[in-house]
Each structure stands twice: as structure tokens, then as C-alpha cells.
């Protein structure tokens, strides 16, 4: 079993008062990058000086990248329909999460970021809103939008906008999961191709993680959704899950978590809900358990450690955190620095 090193406090040691105080008034504010101390400063930053900059941008729109903050601004966009492990809590309740995301962009990539929560779940309205707001930002981080709408929204926004766009719940999560599994396999001297992997969750994160693992060489992956194994016996699958089935479950396993996890090498938890201790106990020796649901992991890490060789969660107050914060700030910073689109 890997030795975990962490200085993170356990959530049990943090009071509700501390948590709410940390969010009082929000976690973000705007700061000036130009002086506004004198009449001269005001004349440069606002009227009449600003008119010259506006005229220049009107003549050459590309100058907006140099003379406004748009090229370093990421908008974090959500409808609040699939927030953490909380589910559909709506736009207002999702705002603290989006503020936190924006704060992480600033802290770890020095990118400006603002949260935008939309009071609609209509795909057309979400896409149109971002198209109309395009002059105001440099990149779009789609966040906590429920599947399968999230796949269409990301595809259409990418097609419509000439800037980096990424649904972080899909691709940020997939990046860190692949990195973590590569590391775990290396520690054990194993190959991805020889691992039997079970992915719990067929939403945004589950589908994206399955896709990247297959691309990286995993050959035996089984995906679970709320109704059990995505297998050949299922007649209720949507288009996304049907396509996923065509590339997974090579042994044709049917049933639920018990059948999927029997003898499995890897469990990837990417869905709300819990997994029974007996299922983890039935996995293969030296198993790998990533219980990444937030805020509550599918199984407590101390319980999983009784059976698994390597255990990780998505929380910062448990050892071995796997969280997309390890990826998304750098991904967006690199994309903006390179002038890329996604």
C-alpha cells in the first residue's frame, strides 16, 4: 500500500462557522491593474483617453487581446444541473462552486476568471448566450452540466466559438484519472492493458474517463450506470451509452456492481451514491480504488484500505487526492498562451 503524505485538515476539524465565514461576501473581487490616483490617471484610464483605444480596436478587432483583459479571462459557465455529488441544485446554489473554480484559475494559473450561472437548461439558449457574450472573454470552462446535454453543449460551443472551450468535468477529470492510474500501475509494475477496470458512472466524467483510458491502452473496461452494468442485455441505453458499449465490456458481463467488481483490478468512482464494502473485498488482490465522488466518496478510504493496495479520493482532506484542479488551470493557461482553440 502506498504511504500517503498530506497536511490537509480533515473536514471534521473545520467548523460550519469557519466554512461559511470563508464564503462570506463571495470569494472573488476585481482589482485594478492601472493607477487611478490622479486626474491624469483618470483621463488615461477613462475619458477622454479610453476613446483612442476604442477607436483602435474598432479598426482592428485583434487589438482587444492586447488592450483589454479578454485574452486572459476564462468564464466558468454552469446551469447548476450536476454539481459535485449534490446533483441538480440550480444556478444560485451552484455559484459558490463556480466562484471556487474561478479562484483556482487565479491562484494556480494567474488567469482572470468570472463565474456565470445560467437560469436555463435549454441547450439552444446556453449556446446562444455564450455566442453573444464571446467578445467579453478568452476561453470557456463548462462546468457541472448534466449528461447527456453536456456533450451536445460542448460540441456546439466549440463549433460556434473561436476560442478554447472545455467541459472540465469531462476532460480535466479524465486527464488526472489517467495520470493517477498510470502512476498506480507503475508503482505496482503493471501495464494498463492488463487491468480489468470498472468505471462507476456514465455521466460526463465517467464517459470521458473511459474514453481516455481506452485510448491509453486499457482493453477491459466495464461501465456502471444507475441501472447496473452497461452490457449487451440493456435495451434502455441512450446514444452515448450505446456507443460506449460498442467499445467496452469485452467479456459481455451483465448485472450490477457485484458482477462488475468480482475480480476487478481497478474501481473508478465517478458517480453519486455508495459502494458496499463487500464489493471492494471481492476485487482482485492488490486492487486500486479511486473513490472520487464529491463531497462524499463512494466508500470511505479507511474502509477501502482494508482490501485495496492503492486508495485515492477526490477530496483534499483525505490522502491521495485526485482532483481536476491538478489539470485545468494549466490546460487553459497553455491553450491561451498558444492562441489555441479546443
Helices and strands as residue ranges (DSSP letters): G 11-13, H 16-23, H 39-45, H 50-59, G 61-63, H 64-67, G 70-72, E 73-78, H 90-109, E 112-117, H 123-133, G 134-136, E 139-142, H 149-160, E 164-167, H 168-188, G 192-194, E 196-200, H 204-216, E 220-225, E 228-229, H 239-245, H 257-261, E 266-269, H 277-281, E 287-291, H 301-304, E 308-313, G 324-326, H 328-338
